[in-house]
Amino acid sequence: MSVIIRERLSEVASRFKQIDVALFSSFTFNADFFEQNVMPALFGVDPQSSRAVREQVVHRGLRKTQVGVFCDPAVIKPSAKAYRYSTYPVFVQGRFFHPKNIVLIGTDMEGTRWVYVAVMSSNLSLSGWGHQCEGFADTWLPAPRQQPMLELKNYLDWLDKIVHFKSCSGPLQRAISLLQDMGLRRKIADPEHAEASRTAPCLYFSPLHDSLWQFVQQHYGTFNAVKAASPYWGDVARVVARLPMVNWTLVAARKPPLMNQVYLGQDTLDQLFANDKDRQIMAWKSAAGRFYHIKLYEFQTLKGPVTAIGSCNFTCNGQFWLGTDDTPEGNVESMLFDTHALPWPETEPLNAQQIPATSQEEEMLKPWPFHVGVEYDWKTQQFTCSLHGDIASGKVTLDLRDAGTAVVLDKLKRCYEQRGPLTSRSFLLTWKGLVQEGIVTEVNLQVSTEVYGTPLGTQAILESWRSDLPCEPVPHDPEGQEQEGQGGALCLPLDGTFEASNELDFDSFELFQALKARRKKLAEAEQEQHLELLIHRNDSVAALVKAFAQANIAETAKWIVYRECRSFFDAHNDELIQDVSRYLDDSIAKIRPVVLQTIAQELQGRNVGVEPEGLLTWYERQFAGSQK
């Protein structure tokens, strides 16, 4: 069956009433493509919508759904935008992080928790989701005690140990927690089918097994024939040694743009077939010049055919996790197996003249022997940079762009910490004349002090408070901003760096009316998710405070606003509340001397014999008492 990945993701996501966690994995990662195409599909955006509308819906969806992306650090293209999700570069020394997956965890319309898993050959890029022919398979996971769920749990635990980040509250940890809390399945049918499937799919993640072949033999028994399709090929001596009596049928992909050669070389054929003259070498028929990036296998077992789709190329790194000495040597890969035969796309015999002398593996890019991870913790407003792997006697220069001066790391200095604001989500590494771009992993996003999306004006914020209705900004979508990769960050940081009008009509009665309505709403909010919306969204208390901070009004008026807003949080101990409260306390303390001086000047002008400090202290006591 032919599917469009974006449409399939949108269809599956619509079956959930609430998606708690969405995890994506890919070898290469294009952040702009992910933000403008993949996440809009996840959150049900009309694909014909403008870029600004897509952004608005995605920002709203990310308030409720934790999203994480796992990718290889070698091929990352960061975005200029600010979105509330985390990217985790996964470093496996001397090899690649190569799986392509989607994992969704949430509840259906009846409140039953479900897990959806997709396994594919396509990367999170325009070529993977739009230009190439890819392999795609998915399933709703059955009961927690069956193989697919156990495999997923063990794989996520493995990821949690290898990503090297200290956060314990990100999307990965949330997913692990949800899987642990899942009870026994209370109904058979999944959200898309009235009846349960008769076949039981199996998930495969390479770090949990010796090899792809060991997994097949363990779960499906012996097999005597394999039909294998792969775009890339390599040394298969270990495959021949392990499976000497298997009949092979190979399907190669034609190289674009001329489509007159393949990546399967004569060296691989000589290893696999030796003196066998009955070689069955096929190629996909050209589909308007599209590259077949499919990794597809069919095994003929004693019980019937078994089909596997996923990320494993026909190479030793793609098929063997452990080396001959039982140490990890292969790539991180994933496959989905099922006990039935799929109709394959049309093939044709491959001419000998189209076969080069040597095969070509996908990983032409040689991985660096080390990795530098950069984490930004929103709770502490701090960068943590750490060097992993073997750098020998060399040095690597880390450039955090606008965050500070470049830092040199080596085997003696493997860690570096720096406090300050997050101004850029990308960084640069320079080593032996080579330059690699990296992406900052944001942790504790639940306490991020950014407002994601187009900021609202103060009048719109106050109006939404009085009416007790949420208010969304009208997105700015200037002509010419629809091109891939364009657009700057849309955010309202609490450091006061956004551009705001200095003209602001300050109406005390209007402000206090709105504050009264907002205080009532906050007092009724019990769930953390509701509190988060009240504090960090575009029409939140924090946004109003910063709007007043940028406005050209008297410091005494600002002080009153800050005191009023601060009083919102006295009855709450939530960590989100505490973060904003600390900011307000600092603002109040900074303005108080100005207010005191203003009072002193006023009293002196009226020739009133009252101590300014005593008067202000009295007012503060009255102010505090009125809030109880």
LINQUI-V912196 format. One record per residue. SS is DSSP state (2 for helix, 1 for strand, 0 for the rest). PHI is phi in whole degrees, -180 to 180 (NA if undefined). Layout:
SS;PHI + SS;PHI
This chain:
0;NA + 0;-89 + 0;-134 + 0;-102 + 2;-58 + 2;-60 + 2;-68 + 2;-66 + 2;-61 + 2;-63 + 2;-64 + 2;-66 + 2;-60 + 0;-69 + 0;-78 + 1;-91 + 1;-78 + 1;-145 + 1;-97 + 1;-80 + 1;-140 + 1;-130 + 1;-114 + 1;-126 + 1;-133 + 1;-162 + 0;-74 + 0;-97 + 1;-139 + 1;-108 + 2;-63 + 2;-65 + 2;-62 + 2;-62 + 2;-73 + 2;-96 + 2;-129 + 2;-76 + 2;-64 + 2;-59 + 2;-66 + 2;-61 + 0;-101 + 0;73 + 0;-80 + 0;-60 + 0;-62 + 0;-87 + 0;-68 + 0;-70 + 2;-60 + 2;-65 + 2;-66 + 2;-59 + 2;-63 + 2;-62 + 2;-67 + 2;-64 + 2;-59 + 2;-67 + 2;-66 + 2;-72 + 0;-72 + 0;-109 + 0;-117 + 1;-83 + 1;-119 + 1;-134 + 1;-122 + 1;-115 + 1;-151 + 0;-78 + 0;-70 + 0;-75 + 0;-132 + 1;-126 + 1;-122 + 0;-67 + 0;-110 + 0;-84 + 0;-84 + 0;-111 + 0;-129 + 0;-88 + 0;-149 + 1;-115 + 1;-112 + 1;-119 + 1;-67 + 0;-110 + 0;-99 + 0;-123 + 0;-60 + 0;77 + 0;-137 + 0;-127 + 1;-88 + 0;-123 + 0;-74 + 0;-130 + 1;-140 + 1;-129 + 1;-127 + 1;-117 + 1;-128 + 1;-173 + 1;-117 + 1;-84 + 0;-65 + 0;-98 + 0;89 + 0;-87 + 1;-79 + 1;-132 + 1;-124 + 1;-114 + 1;-131 + 1;-117 + 1;-124 + 1;-151 + 0;-105 + 0;-95 + 0;-79 + 1;-82 + 0;-152 + 2;-64 + 2;-65 + 2;-71 + 2;-101 + 2;-139 + 2;-101 + 0;-97 + 1;-88 + 0;-123 + 0;-97 + 1;-146 + 1;-144 + 1;-147 + 1;-161 + 1;-91 + 0;-73 + 0;-78 + 0;-58 + 0;-58 + 0;-89 + 0;-88 + 2;-55 + 2;-60 + 2;-70 + 2;-63 + 2;-64 + 2;-65 + 2;-58 + 2;-66 + 2;-68 + 2;-65 + 2;-63 + 2;-63 + 2;-61 + 2;-61 + 2;-81 + 2;-99 + 0;-76 + 0;70 + 0;-104 + 0;-87 + 0;-65 + 0;-118 + 0;-135 + 0;-86 + 2;-62 + 2;-64 + 2;-66 + 2;-65 + 2;-63 + 2;-60 + 2;-64 + 2;-65 + 2;-66 + 2;-67 + 2;-89 + 0;-69 + 0;-85 + 0;-66 + 0;-59 + 0;-93 + 0;-148 + 0;-85 + 0;-72 + 0;-85 + 0;-63 + 0;-108 + 0;-130 + 0;-73 + 0;-126 + 0;-72 + 0;-68 + 0;-80 + 0;-97 + 0;-113 + 0;-70 + 1;-124 + 1;-97 + 1;-130 + 1;-123 + 2;-59 + 2;-63 + 2;-95 + 0;-143 + 0;-68 + 1;-163 + 2;-61 + 2;-70 + 2;-62 + 2;-64 + 2;-62 + 2;-64 + 2;-68 + 2;-98 + 2;-127 + 0;83 + 0;-74 + 1;-143 + 1;-115 + 1;-150 + 1;-135 + 1;-107 + 1;-125 + 1;-119 + 1;-150 + 0;-76 + 0;-124 + 1;-140 + 0;-160 + 0;-64 + 0;-123 + 2;-60 + 2;-69 + 2;-65 + 2;-63 + 2;-66 + 2;-81 + 0;-126 + 0;-73 + 0;-109 + 0;-93 + 1;-89 + 1;-110 + 1;-126 + 1;-110 + 1;-124 + 1;-105 + 0;-105 + 1;-77 + 0;-79 + 0;-76 + 0;-92 + 0;-77 + 0;61 + 0;-113 + 0;-142 + 1;-128 + 0;-89 + 0;-80 + 1;-104 + 2;-64 + 2;-62 + 2;-67 + 2;-64 + 2;-65 + 2;-68 + 2;-79 + 2;-107 + 0;51 + 0;-95 + 0;-71 + 0;-86 + 0;-90 + 0;-75 + 1;-112 + 1;-113 + 1;-120 + 1;-141 + 1;-65 + 0;-70 + 0;-61 + 1;-115 + 0;54 + 0;79 + 1;-81 + 0;-83 + 1;-86 + 0;-95 + 0;-73 + 0;-115 + 1;-136 + 1;-131 + 1;-130 + 1;-108 + 1;-96 + 1;-100 + 0;-66 + 0;-98 + 1;123 + 1;-76 + 1;-129 + 1;-111 + 1;-133 + 1;-130 + 1;171 + 0;-112 + 0;-78 + 0;-74 + 1;-84 + 0;-140 + 2;-63 + 2;-65 + 2;-80 + 2;-114 + 1;-122 + 0;-82 + 1;-95 + 0;-81 + 0;-65 + 0;-100 + 0;65 + 0;-105 + 1;-60 + 0;-133 + 0;-99 + 0;-79 + 1;-79 + 0;-135 + 1;-146 + 1;-145 + 1;-120 + 1;-108 + 1;-151 + 0;-93 + 0;-160 + 0;-98 + 0;-98 + 0;-71 + 0;-86 + 0;-59 + 0;-67 + 1;-123 + 1;-150 + 1;-60 + 0;-97 + 0;-72 + 2;-61 + 2;-67 + 2;-91 + 0;-100 + 1;-74 + 0;-70 + 0;-126 + 0;-77 + 0;-125 + 0;-89 + 0;-64 + 0;-80 + 0;-67 + 0;-76 + 0;-82 + 0;-68 + 0;-68 + 0;-77 + 1;-146 + 1;-144 + 1;-111 + 1;-95 + 1;-121 + 1;-115 + 1;-118 + 1;-98 + 0;-68 + 0;-69 + 0;-102 + 0;56 + 1;-137 + 1;-88 + 1;-127 + 1;-112 + 1;-140 + 1;-98 + 1;-124 + 1;98 + 0;-110 + 0;-102 + 0;54 + 0;-99 + 0;-85 + 0;-136 + 1;-125 + 1;-100 + 1;-106 + 1;-116 + 0;-84 + 2;60 + 2;-78 + 2;-81 + 0;159 + 0;-76 + 0;-67 + 1;-123 + 1;-102 + 1;-117 + 0;-150 + 0;-67 + 0;-92 + 0;-115 + 0;-102 + 1;-130 + 1;-152 + 1;-126 + 1;-153 + 1;-91 + 0;147 + 0;-75 + 0;-86 + 0;-104 + 0;-146 + 0;-94 + 1;-125 + 1;-143 + 1;-121 + 1;-117 + 1;-123 + 1;-148 + 0;53 + 0;81 + 1;-94 + 1;-124 + 1;-128 + 1;-94 + 1;-121 + 1;-126 + 0;-75 + 1;-90 + 1;-92 + 1;-119 + 0;55 + 2;-64 + 2;-66 + 2;-114 + 0;-62 + 0;-94 + 0;-99 + 0;-103 + 1;-91 + 0;114 + 0;-70 + 0;-67 + 0;-92 + 0;-80 + 2;-63 + 2;-65 + 2;-67 + 2;-64 + 2;-63 + 2;-65 + 2;-67 + 2;-70 + 2;-64 + 2;-84 + 0;61 + 0;-122 + 0;-68 + 0;-129 + 0;-108 + 0;-71 + 0;-79 + 0;-67 + 0;-89 + 0;-130 + 0;-63 + 0;-60 + 0;95 + 0;-97 + 0;-86 + 0;-70 + 0;-59 + 0;88 + 0;-96 + 0;106 + 0;-100 + 0;-70 + 0;-107 + 1;-155 + 0;-121 + 0;-73 + 0;-75 + 0;-86 + 0;76 + 0;-93 + 0;-81 + 0;-86 + 0;-133 + 0;-70 + 0;-80 + 0;-91 + 0;-146 + 0;-79 + 0;-98 + 0;-110 + 2;-60 + 2;-63 + 2;-63 + 2;-63 + 2;-67 + 2;-61 + 2;-68 + 2;-63 + 2;-63 + 2;-65 + 2;-70 + 2;-62 + 2;-64 + 2;-65 + 2;-67 + 2;-66 + 2;-85 + 0;-80 + 0;-109 + 0;-78 + 2;-58 + 2;-64 + 2;-68 + 2;-61 + 2;-61 + 2;-67 + 2;-70 + 2;-100 + 2;-111 + 0;-77 + 0;-67 + 0;-108 + 0;-90 + 2;-61 + 2;-62 + 2;-65 + 2;-65 + 2;-58 + 2;-70 + 2;-64 + 2;-69 + 2;-62 + 2;-86 + 0;-80 + 0;-91 + 0;-129 + 0;-63 + 2;-62 + 2;-64 + 2;-66 + 2;-62 + 2;-61 + 2;-64 + 2;-61 + 2;-61 + 2;-63 + 2;-63 + 2;-66 + 2;-63 + 2;-65 + 0;-58 + 0;-100 + 0;-62 + 0;-91 + 0;-124 + 0;-111 + 0;-61 + 2;-61 + 2;-63 + 2;-65 + 2;-60 + 2;-62 + 2;-73 + 2;-61 + 2;-62 + 2;-64 + 2;-66 + 2;-59 + 2;-63 + 2;-65 + 2;-63 + 2;-64 + 2;-70 + 2;-85 + 2;-54 + 2;-60 + 2;-69 + 2;-64 + 2;-61 + 2;-66 + 2;-63 + 2;-63 + 2;-61 + 2;-65 + 2;-67 + 2;-65 + 2;-64 + 2;-65 + 2;-95 + 0;59 + 0;-100 + 0;-87 + 0;-124 + 0;-70 + 2;-58 + 2;-64 + 2;-63 + 2;-65 + 2;-67 + 2;-63 + 2;-60 + 2;-63 + 2;-63 + 2;-65 + 2;-64 + 2;-62 + 2;-65 + 2;-67 + 2;-72 + 0;-93 + 0;-84
